[in-house]
Amino acid sequence: MIAQVERMVLLQTLLQAKGNKALAARLLKIDYKTMHSKLKMYEISLNP
């Protein structure tokens, strides 16, 4: 349940940042490396 919410927040923030991972991390107030590892963990990618 918590993982689903976290994944949704990450995806929405990444979309809001137009794919800019560094900006999305700043918006969430987390480190870029944390953002990158969470995107990888949840298999989130905006690339086709």
ZIGI-V630694 format. One record per helix or strand of 2 or more residues. SS is the DSSP state (a for helix, b for strand). FROM is the first residue (numbers start at 1). LEN is the number of residues. Records with the same first field share a line. If there is no record, write none. Layout:
SS->FROM-LEN ; FROM-LEN
//
This chain:
a->2-15 ; 21-8 ; 32-10
//
